[in-house]
């Protein structure tokens, strides 16, 4: 994915990111953003001294939810128990405002596909609603590098449905891409989708055009994870409210232990 387009889109979106995501999740899947995060975190037990990485941390919703859980996590000697990584400085600024002064979260500006982080130091890695804006093979290669053997990976994101892989779905897909591409060229206010609860400025529309091509089915996810040494523990799909909407997926996997 083009980093510049993603940074530009989420810089503009940062002040109202949580409200936007909440509205869109309710529209597509019938679940609010905070409830969705809780469902994600319910999939993994985090030990009190385990090191946690949250990739595409955005406004810090996932680290805040982790710290609110009980028992409280202890601060690791090297850094807080949660490292939040995001490529967009404006999103990290919103995360700092949300989290306030805390030694339990370290916010790092960097790409999920080239993490400025040491090898094999994390016990748990989480990525919530971020993989479709990244080069996923490069992301998984980096996650397999920074996780310790046996470490857990939890992913939640948009998922391509069987309909999207069918001929009618592929036609609809092409029409949507054409719509957004045309909309980028036409000077106008709004995007024509406000009545449906979807807010899309030009920067985000450009990023979403790239992201459309990055949605995967559950089978495609399972195969890709296996290529990078991850063993799937749990995979569950979130059914969209309407068949033309994208579905969602929750994945829990572990990094295979070295046999050397």
VEXRORO-43094 format. One line per 5 residues: for each residue x, y, z of N, C-alpha, C. Coordinates in steps of 0.2 Angstrom, whole numbers. Layout:
BEGIN
X/Y/Z/X/Y/Z/X/Y/Z | ...
***
This chain:
BEGIN
4/-6/0/0/0/0/4/6/0 | 2/12/-3/6/18/-3/6/21/4 | 11/22/7/12/25/14/9/32/13 | 11/36/8/9/43/8/1/44/8 | -2/40/4/-9/40/4/-12/39/10
-10/33/14/-13/32/20/-11/37/26 | -5/40/26/-4/45/31/-8/51/29 | -9/53/23/-13/59/21/-21/58/23 | -23/52/22/-30/50/23/-31/50/31 | -27/47/35/-28/47/42/-26/53/46
-22/57/43/-21/64/46/-27/68/46 | -31/67/40/-37/71/40/-43/68/44 | -42/61/45/-48/58/48/-47/58/56 | -40/59/58/-39/58/65/-43/61/70 | -45/67/70/-50/70/75/-56/67/76
-59/64/71/-66/60/71/-65/53/69 | -59/50/70/-58/43/68/-63/38/71 | -63/39/78/-67/34/82/-75/34/80 | -77/40/80/-84/41/78/-86/38/71 | -81/40/66/-82/37/59/-82/29/59
-77/26/63/-77/19/63/-83/16/66 | -85/19/72/-91/17/75/-97/17/71 | -98/22/67/-104/22/63/-103/17/57 | -97/16/54/-97/11/49/-98/4/51 | -95/3/57/-95/-4/59/-103/-6/61
-106/-1/64/-114/-2/65/-117/-3/58 | -115/1/53/-119/0/47/-118/-7/44 | -111/-9/44/-109/-15/40/-111/-21/44 | -109/-21/51/-109/-27/55/-114/-27/61 | -117/-21/62/-121/-21/68/-118/-21/75
-112/-18/75/-108/-18/81/-104/-12/82 | -104/-9/88/-100/-3/89/-93/-4/90 | -89/1/89/-82/1/89/-79/-2/95 | -81/1/101/-78/-2/107/-80/-9/109 | -87/-11/107/-89/-18/108/-85/-22/103
-83/-20/97/-79/-24/93/-72/-25/96 | -69/-20/99/-62/-21/102/-63/-26/108 | -68/-25/112/-69/-30/117/-69/-37/115 | -73/-38/109/-73/-45/106/-67/-48/104 | -63/-43/101/-56/-45/99/-52/-47/105
-52/-43/110/-47/-44/116/-50/-50/120 | -56/-52/119/-58/-58/123/-55/-64/120 | -52/-64/114/-49/-69/111/-42/-71/114 | -39/-67/118/-32/-68/120/-32/-66/127 | -28/-70/131/-26/-69/138/-19/-66/138
-19/-60/141/-12/-57/141/-9/-58/149 | -4/-61/149/-1/-61/156/2/-54/158 | 2/-54/165/4/-47/168/10/-44/166 | 15/-49/164/22/-46/162/23/-47/155 | 18/-49/151/19/-50/144/20/-43/140
24/-43/135/25/-38/131/20/-38/125 | 16/-33/124/11/-32/119/12/-27/114 | 11/-29/108/12/-24/102/5/-23/99 | 3/-17/98/-3/-15/94/-1/-12/88 | -2/-15/82/0/-12/76/-6/-8/73
-4/-2/70/-9/2/68/-14/4/74 | -11/6/79/-14/8/85/-19/14/85 | -18/18/80/-23/24/79/-23/28/84 | -29/29/87/-30/34/93/-30/30/99 | -27/24/100/-25/21/106/-31/17/109
-36/16/105/-42/12/108/-40/5/111 | -36/2/107/-34/-5/110/-30/-5/116 | -24/-1/116/-20/0/122/-25/2/128 | -29/7/127/-33/9/133/-38/3/135 | -41/-1/131/-45/-6/133/-41/-12/136
-35/-13/134/-30/-18/138/-29/-15/145 | -27/-9/146/-25/-6/152/-31/-6/157 | -37/-6/154/-44/-6/158/-46/-13/161 | -42/-18/158/-44/-25/160/-41/-27/166 | -43/-32/170/-41/-34/176/-38/-41/175
-33/-43/179/-29/-39/183/-25/-34/179 | -23/-28/182/-19/-24/179/-12/-26/177 | -9/-24/171/-3/-26/169/3/-23/172 | 8/-26/174/14/-23/177/18/-20/171 | 22/-15/173/26/-12/169/33/-16/168
34/-17/161/40/-21/160/46/-17/161 | 52/-19/163/58/-15/165/61/-11/159 | 60/-14/153/62/-11/147/57/-5/144 | 51/-7/144/46/-2/142/39/-4/145 | 34/0/144/28/-2/146/25/-8/143
20/-11/146/18/-18/143/15/-18/136 | 13/-11/134/10/-11/127/14/-6/123 | 16/-8/117/19/-3/112/13/-2/107 | 12/4/106/7/6/100/11/9/94 | 10/5/89/14/7/83/9/10/78
10/16/75/6/19/69/11/23/65 | 9/23/59/13/27/54/11/34/53 | 5/36/56/2/43/56/3/47/62 | 7/52/62/8/56/68/2/59/71 | -3/61/67/-9/64/69/-13/59/73
-13/53/71/-16/48/75/-13/47/82 | -7/47/82/-3/46/88/-4/52/93 | -5/58/90/-7/63/94/-13/62/98 | -18/60/94/-25/58/97/-24/53/102 | -20/48/101/-19/42/106/-16/45/112
-11/50/112/-8/53/118/-14/57/122 | -18/60/118/-24/63/122/-28/58/125 | -30/53/122/-34/48/125/-31/45/131 | -24/43/131/-21/39/136/-19/43/142 | -17/49/140/-14/54/145/-7/51/147
-5/54/153/2/52/155/2/45/158 | 6/41/155/6/34/157/13/31/155 | 15/27/160/22/23/158/20/16/155 | 14/15/155/12/8/153/11/7/145 | 11/13/142/10/13/134/16/17/131
19/14/127/24/17/123/22/18/116 | 21/24/113/19/25/107/25/26/102 | 25/23/96/30/23/92/27/25/85 | 31/29/81/29/31/74/33/27/70 | 29/23/66/33/18/61/28/14/57
30/11/52/26/7/48/26/0/50 | 20/-3/49/20/-10/51/24/-15/47 | 26/-13/41/29/-17/36/37/-16/37 | 39/-11/41/46/-10/42/47/-7/49 | 45/-11/54/45/-9/61/52/-7/64
52/-1/68/58/0/71/59/-3/78 | 58/-9/78/58/-13/84/62/-19/84 | 65/-21/90/69/-27/90/66/-33/89 | 70/-38/87/68/-45/85/66/-49/91 | 61/-53/91/59/-58/96/57/-55/103
54/-49/103/53/-46/110/46/-46/112 | 41/-48/108/34/-47/110/31/-54/111 | 27/-54/116/23/-60/117/16/-61/114 | 13/-55/113/7/-54/109/7/-48/104 | 5/-49/98/4/-44/94/-3/-43/91
-6/-37/91/-13/-36/89/-13/-31/83 | -18/-33/79/-19/-28/73/-26/-27/72 | -30/-22/74/-37/-21/73/-39/-16/68 | -42/-19/63/-44/-15/57/-39/-11/53 | -33/-14/53/-27/-11/50/-24/-14/44
-25/-21/43/-21/-25/38/-23/-23/31 | -29/-21/30/-31/-19/23/-28/-13/20 | -24/-9/25/-21/-3/22/-13/-5/22 | -11/-11/22/-4/-13/22/-3/-18/17 | 4/-19/16/6/-25/12/6/-31/17
1/-35/16/0/-40/22/6/-45/22 | 9/-47/16/15/-52/17/21/-48/20 | 22/-42/19/27/-38/22/26/-38/30 | 19/-36/31/17/-36/38/18/-42/42 | 16/-48/39/17/-54/43/24/-56/43
29/-54/39/36/-55/39/39/-52/45 | 36/-45/46/39/-41/52/36/-44/58 | 30/-46/58/27/-49/64/30/-55/67 | 32/-59/62/36/-66/63/43/-64/66 | 45/-58/64/52/-56/67/52/-53/74
47/-49/75/47/-46/82/43/-50/87 | 39/-55/85/36/-60/90/41/-65/92 | 41/-67/99/45/-73/101/42/-79/98 | 46/-85/98/43/-91/96/37/-93/101 | 32/-95/98/26/-96/102/22/-90/104
24/-84/102/20/-78/103/13/-79/99 | 8/-75/102/2/-75/99/0/-69/94 | -3/-70/89/-5/-64/85/-13/-64/84 | -16/-58/85/-23/-57/85/-24/-52/80 | -28/-54/75/-30/-49/69/-38/-49/69
-40/-43/68/-47/-42/66/-47/-37/60 | -51/-39/55/-52/-34/49/-57/-36/45 | -58/-32/40/-63/-33/34/-61/-40/31 | -66/-43/29/-65/-50/25/-69/-50/19 | -65/-52/14/-69/-54/8/-74/-60/8
-80/-59/6/-85/-64/7/-85/-68/0 | -88/-74/1/-89/-78/-6/-93/-74/-11 | -97/-70/-9/-101/-65/-14/-96/-61/-18 | -91/-58/-14/-86/-54/-17/-81/-58/-22 | -81/-64/-21/-77/-68/-26/-81/-71/-32
-88/-70/-31/-92/-73/-37/-92/-67/-43 | -94/-70/-48/-95/-65/-54/-99/-59/-53 | -105/-59/-50/-108/-53/-48/-104/-49/-43 | -101/-52/-38/-97/-48/-33/-91/-44/-37 | -88/-48/-41/-82/-45/-45/-84/-39/-49
-90/-40/-52/-93/-34/-56/-95/-28/-51 | -98/-29/-46/-99/-24/-41/-93/-21/-39 | -88/-25/-37/-81/-23/-35/-78/-18/-40 | -79/-19/-47/-76/-15/-52/-80/-8/-52 | -87/-9/-51/-91/-3/-51/-89/2/-46
-88/-1/-40/-86/3/-34/-80/6/-35 | -75/3/-38/-68/6/-39/-69/11/-44 | -73/10/-49/-74/15/-54/-78/21/-51 | -82/20/-47/-86/26/-43/-81/30/-39 | -77/27/-35/-72/31/-31/-67/34/-35
-65/31/-41/-60/34/-45/-63/40/-48 | -69/40/-51/-72/45/-54/-74/51/-49 | -76/49/-43/-78/54/-38/-71/58/-36 | -65/55/-36/-59/59/-35/-58/64/-40 | -61/64/-46/-59/69/-51/-65/74/-52
-70/73/-48/-76/78/-49/-76/83/-43 | -75/89/-44/-76/94/-38/-83/94/-35 | -84/92/-29/-90/92/-26/-90/92/-19 | -95/93/-15/-95/93/-8/-99/86/-6 | -96/83/-1/-99/76/1/-97/71/-4
-99/65/-3/-98/59/-7/-104/56/-10 | -110/58/-8/-116/55/-10/-118/49/-6 | -114/47/0/-115/42/4/-117/44/11 | -118/50/12/-119/52/19/-125/50/22 | -131/49/18/-137/46/20/-136/39/23
-131/35/21/-130/29/23/-125/28/29 | -123/34/31/-118/34/37/-111/33/35 | -109/34/29/-102/33/27/-99/40/25 | -94/42/28/-91/48/27/-84/47/23 | -83/50/18/-77/48/14/-75/55/10
-69/58/13/-66/63/10/-61/60/4 | -58/65/0/-55/63/-5/-48/58/-3 | -45/61/2/-39/57/4/-41/50/6 | -46/49/10/-48/42/12/-51/38/7 | -55/41/2/-57/37/-4/-51/35/-8
-46/39/-8/-40/36/-12/-37/30/-8 | -36/31/-2/-33/25/2/-38/19/2 | -45/20/2/-49/14/2/-49/11/-5 | -48/14/-11/-47/11/-17/-41/6/-17 | -36/8/-14/-30/4/-13/-32/-2/-9
-36/-1/-3/-37/-6/2/-42/-11/-1 | -47/-9/-6/-51/-14/-9/-48/-20/-11 | -42/-19/-14/-39/-25/-17/-35/-29/-12 | -35/-27/-6/-32/-31/-1/-36/-35/4 | -43/-35/3/-47/-39/7/-46/-47/5
-46/-51/10/-45/-58/9/-51/-62/12 | -52/-68/9/-56/-73/12/-53/-77/18 | -57/-80/22/-54/-84/28/-49/-89/25 | -50/-92/20/-46/-97/17/-39/-94/15 | -40/-88/11/-34/-85/9/-30/-82/15
-33/-80/21/-29/-78/27/-26/-84/30 | -29/-90/30/-26/-96/33/-20/-98/29 | -20/-98/23/-14/-100/18/-9/-95/19 | -10/-89/19/-5/-83/20/-2/-84/27 | -5/-84/32/-2/-85/39/2/-91/39
0/-96/36/5/-102/36/11/-101/33 | 11/-97/28/18/-96/24/23/-92/28 | 20/-89/33/25/-85/38/26/-88/45 | 24/-94/45/26/-98/51/20/-97/57 | 14/-95/55/9/-94/60/4/-100/59
3/-103/65/-2/-108/65/-9/-106/68 | -14/-107/64/-21/-104/66/-24/-108/72 | -26/-104/77/-29/-107/83/-36/-106/82 | -39/-100/80/-46/-99/80/-47/-94/74 | -52/-95/70/-54/-90/65/-61/-90/64
-64/-84/65/-72/-84/65/-73/-78/61 | -78/-78/57/-81/-73/52/-86/-69/55 | -87/-63/54/-92/-58/56/-96/-57/50 | -103/-59/50/-107/-59/44/-109/-52/43 | -109/-49/37/-112/-43/36/-119/-43/36
-122/-37/38/-129/-36/38/-133/-37/31 | -129/-36/26/-131/-37/19/-126/-40/15 | -128/-44/10/-123/-48/7/-118/-44/2 | -120/-38/1/-116/-34/-3/-110/-30/1 | -111/-30/7/-106/-27/12/-101/-32/13
-95/-29/14/-89/-33/16/-90/-37/23 | -88/-43/24/-89/-46/31/-83/-44/35 | -82/-47/41/-76/-46/45/-73/-53/47 | -67/-53/50/-64/-59/52/-60/-57/58 | -60/-62/63/-56/-62/69/-52/-68/69
-45/-67/70/-40/-72/69/-36/-73/75 | -35/-78/78/-30/-79/83/-25/-85/80 | -18/-83/80/-13/-88/78/-7/-88/83 | -3/-93/82/3/-93/86/9/-94/81 | 15/-91/83/21/-91/79/24/-98/81
25/-102/76/28/-109/77/35/-108/81 | 36/-112/85/42/-113/89/48/-115/85 | 54/-113/85/59/-115/81/61/-122/83 | 63/-126/78/65/-133/79/72/-134/79 | 76/-128/79/83/-128/78/86/-130/85
***
